[in-house]
């Protein structure tokens, strides 16, 4: 017996889905036990098998597809995808060669696996953009060369549409895919020794040597400039806008 069709499909109902799956399995086992019990002679039957109890765990309903917490989680995860992807891309942009070892001695993802994953991520996001443009009757997506700039623009466009997208019944696959990609890119970046490197240029010396420290600050390895999280994020947004304007001017 599945949980309600009106239930949110996100992480908020993970425990409820697991409980109902276990209940379904228990029902099958109980049915088999009852069949064996009924086919056993009366004097040898023993106690009647006890039927499992239905789960009592609360189920969160969608509003109408996702509850507000999962919708917020998906929105944040989508915004994070481009940042994490940029960090991974920066690590292979001519700075390293071969496959490095991760912080715990684990093998870091190879350049090829990172490039393939980021290319696949763009394909997934671009397909959703194309589908949503068609659903809403918008103009087709502008064709751009694949890469970080195209990915950033697609993520930005989807973020502008995300509230309406998550109200659509067909958004379940998209929302779950965003959460899976968030987990995948996080895992790849954590095993990569450049995961602490920021893609921004230092606002003082313009070198790409800004790294996140254990205390939460970012420090430039070139000039020693320190930035807190707010300053870093503001600089990231400024440089991204500057880069986008340069790209637009070059086309």
C-alpha positions as CSV (number, residue, x, y, z in Angstrom):
1,X,0.0,0.0,0.0
2,X,1.8,3.2,-1.1
3,X,1.7,6.5,0.7
4,X,-0.8,9.1,-0.5
5,X,-0.6,10.1,-4.1
6,X,-0.7,13.7,-2.8
7,X,2.4,13.2,-0.8
8,X,5.5,15.3,-1.5
9,X,8.1,13.3,-3.5
10,X,11.0,14.9,-1.8
11,X,13.4,14.0,1.1
12,X,10.8,15.0,3.7
13,X,8.9,11.7,3.1
14,X,12.0,9.5,2.9
15,X,11.2,7.9,6.3
16,X,7.6,7.5,5.4
17,X,8.4,5.8,2.1
18,X,10.8,3.5,3.8
19,X,8.2,2.6,6.4
20,X,5.5,1.8,3.9
21,X,7.9,-0.2,1.8
22,X,8.8,-2.3,4.9
23,X,5.1,-2.6,5.6
24,X,4.4,-3.9,2.1
25,X,7.1,-6.5,2.6
26,X,5.7,-7.4,6.0
27,X,2.3,-7.9,4.4
28,X,3.7,-10.3,1.9
29,X,5.5,-12.3,4.6
30,X,2.3,-12.3,6.7
31,X,0.3,-13.6,3.7
32,X,2.8,-16.4,3.2
33,X,2.8,-17.2,7.0
34,X,-1.0,-17.3,7.0
35,X,-1.1,-19.6,4.0
36,X,1.3,-22.0,5.8
37,X,-0.7,-21.7,9.0
38,X,-4.0,-22.5,7.3
39,X,-2.5,-25.5,5.6
40,X,-1.2,-26.9,8.9
41,X,-3.4,-29.4,10.7
42,X,-5.2,-27.8,13.6
43,X,-3.4,-29.5,16.4
44,X,0.0,-28.4,15.0
45,X,-0.8,-24.9,13.9
46,X,0.4,-22.9,16.9
47,X,-0.4,-19.3,17.3
48,X,-2.0,-17.4,14.4
49,X,0.5,-15.2,12.7
50,X,0.2,-11.5,13.8
51,X,-0.6,-9.1,11.0
52,X,1.8,-6.1,10.7
53,X,0.7,-2.7,11.9
54,X,0.4,0.1,9.4
55,X,3.0,2.8,9.7
56,X,2.0,5.8,11.8
57,X,4.7,8.1,10.6
58,X,3.5,11.5,9.4
59,X,3.3,12.0,5.6
60,X,4.0,15.5,4.2
61,X,1.7,16.5,1.4
62,X,2.8,18.3,-1.7
63,X,1.8,21.9,-2.3
64,X,0.7,20.6,-4.8
65,X,3.8,18.6,-5.9
66,X,6.4,19.5,-3.3
67,X,6.1,20.7,0.3
68,X,7.7,24.1,1.0
69,X,10.8,22.7,2.6
70,X,11.6,20.4,-0.3
71,X,10.9,23.1,-2.8
72,X,13.3,25.4,-1.0
73,X,15.9,22.5,-0.8
74,X,15.6,22.0,-4.6
75,X,15.9,25.7,-5.3
76,X,19.1,26.0,-3.1
77,X,20.5,22.8,-4.7
78,X,20.0,24.2,-8.2
79,X,21.8,27.4,-7.3
80,X,24.6,25.4,-5.7
81,X,25.2,23.2,-8.8
82,X,26.8,25.9,-10.9
83,X,29.1,27.0,-8.0
84,X,30.3,23.5,-7.3
85,X,30.7,22.8,-11.0
86,X,32.8,25.9,-11.4
87,X,35.0,24.8,-8.5
88,X,35.5,21.4,-10.2
89,X,36.1,23.0,-13.6
90,X,38.7,25.4,-12.1
91,X,40.6,22.5,-10.8
92,X,41.2,21.0,-14.2
93,X,41.6,24.3,-16.1
94,X,45.3,23.9,-16.7
95,X,46.3,23.8,-13.1
96,X,46.9,20.0,-12.6
97,X,47.8,17.0,-14.5
98,X,46.7,13.4,-14.0
99,X,44.7,12.0,-11.2
100,X,45.5,13.3,-7.7
101,X,44.9,11.7,-4.3
102,X,42.1,13.0,-2.2
103,X,42.5,14.4,1.4
104,X,42.0,11.0,2.9
105,X,44.2,9.1,0.4
106,X,41.2,8.3,-1.8
107,X,41.5,8.7,-5.5
108,X,40.3,12.1,-6.7
109,X,38.1,12.1,-9.8
110,X,40.0,12.1,-13.0
111,X,39.9,15.1,-15.4
112,X,38.0,13.0,-17.8
113,X,35.3,12.0,-15.3
114,X,34.9,15.6,-14.2
115,X,34.6,16.9,-17.8
116,X,32.1,14.1,-18.7
117,X,30.0,14.8,-15.6
118,X,29.9,18.5,-16.2
119,X,28.9,17.9,-19.8
120,X,26.2,15.5,-18.7
121,X,25.0,18.0,-16.2
122,X,24.6,20.7,-18.8
123,X,22.7,18.3,-21.1
124,X,20.3,17.5,-18.3
125,X,19.7,21.2,-17.4
126,X,19.5,22.3,-21.0
127,X,16.9,19.6,-21.8
128,X,14.7,20.9,-18.9
129,X,15.1,24.4,-20.1
130,X,14.0,23.3,-23.6
131,X,11.0,21.4,-22.2
132,X,9.8,24.3,-20.0
133,X,10.2,26.8,-22.8
134,X,8.0,24.6,-24.9
135,X,5.4,24.1,-22.1
136,X,5.2,27.9,-21.6
137,X,5.4,28.9,-25.2
138,X,8.6,30.8,-24.8
139,X,11.2,31.3,-27.5
140,X,13.6,28.5,-28.0
141,X,16.8,28.4,-25.9
142,X,19.6,30.4,-27.5
143,X,22.3,28.1,-28.9
144,X,25.6,28.6,-27.2
145,X,28.9,26.7,-27.1
146,X,28.9,24.1,-24.3
147,X,30.9,25.2,-21.3
148,X,30.8,27.0,-18.0
149,X,29.2,30.1,-19.4
150,X,26.4,28.2,-21.0
151,X,25.8,26.2,-17.9
152,X,25.7,29.3,-15.7
153,X,23.1,31.0,-18.0
154,X,20.9,27.9,-18.1
155,X,21.0,27.5,-14.3
156,X,20.2,31.2,-14.0
157,X,17.3,30.9,-16.3
158,X,15.9,27.9,-14.5
159,X,16.2,29.7,-11.2
160,X,14.1,32.4,-12.6
161,X,11.4,29.8,-13.5
162,X,11.9,27.4,-10.6
163,X,8.8,28.4,-8.5
164,X,6.5,27.8,-11.5
165,X,8.4,24.6,-12.6
166,X,8.0,23.0,-9.1
167,X,4.2,23.6,-9.3
168,X,4.0,21.4,-12.4
169,X,3.2,17.7,-12.0
170,X,6.0,16.8,-14.3
171,X,8.6,18.4,-12.1
172,X,9.2,15.3,-10.0
173,X,11.9,13.9,-12.2
174,X,13.6,17.3,-12.4
175,X,13.5,18.0,-8.7
176,X,14.9,14.6,-7.8
177,X,17.6,14.9,-10.5
178,X,18.7,18.2,-9.1
179,X,19.1,16.7,-5.6
180,X,21.1,13.7,-7.0
181,X,23.4,16.1,-8.9
182,X,24.0,18.1,-5.8
183,X,25.1,15.0,-3.9
184,X,27.2,13.8,-6.9
185,X,29.1,17.1,-7.3
186,X,29.6,17.5,-3.6
187,X,31.1,14.0,-3.4
188,X,33.4,14.8,-6.3
189,X,34.5,18.1,-4.9
190,X,35.1,16.7,-1.4
191,X,37.5,14.0,-2.8
192,X,39.3,16.6,-4.9
193,X,42.2,18.5,-3.3
194,X,41.2,21.7,-5.1
195,X,37.7,21.7,-3.5
196,X,38.7,24.6,-1.2
197,X,39.8,26.7,-4.2
198,X,37.5,29.5,-5.3
199,X,37.1,30.3,-9.0
200,X,37.3,34.1,-8.3
201,X,40.2,36.3,-8.9
202,X,41.5,38.1,-5.9
203,X,40.0,41.6,-5.8
204,X,43.4,43.0,-4.7
205,X,46.0,41.3,-6.9
206,X,43.7,39.6,-9.5
207,X,45.4,36.2,-9.1
208,X,43.4,33.0,-9.0
209,X,44.8,31.8,-5.7
210,X,41.8,32.3,-3.4
211,X,41.2,29.4,-1.2
212,X,38.7,28.6,1.6
213,X,40.3,28.2,5.0
214,X,39.1,26.0,7.9
215,X,37.9,29.1,9.8
216,X,35.4,30.0,7.1
217,X,37.4,32.8,5.6
218,X,38.9,32.9,2.1
219,X,42.6,33.9,1.7
220,X,44.5,34.8,-1.5
221,X,47.7,32.8,-1.7
222,X,49.3,35.6,-3.7
223,X,48.8,38.7,-1.6
224,X,47.2,37.4,1.6
225,X,44.0,39.3,1.2
226,X,41.2,37.8,3.4
227,X,37.5,37.8,2.6
228,X,34.6,36.7,4.7
229,X,31.8,34.6,3.1
230,X,29.7,37.7,2.3
231,X,32.6,39.5,0.7
232,X,33.5,36.4,-1.3
233,X,30.0,35.8,-2.5
234,X,29.6,39.4,-3.5
235,X,32.9,39.3,-5.5
236,X,31.8,36.0,-7.1
237,X,28.6,37.6,-8.3
238,X,30.4,40.7,-9.5
239,X,32.9,38.8,-11.5
240,X,30.3,36.5,-12.9
241,X,28.3,39.5,-14.1
242,X,31.4,41.0,-15.6
243,X,32.3,37.8,-17.4
244,X,28.8,37.5,-18.8
245,X,28.9,41.1,-20.1
246,X,32.2,40.3,-21.8
247,X,30.8,37.2,-23.4
248,X,27.7,39.1,-24.6
249,X,29.9,41.8,-26.1
250,X,32.1,39.3,-27.9
251,X,29.1,37.7,-29.7
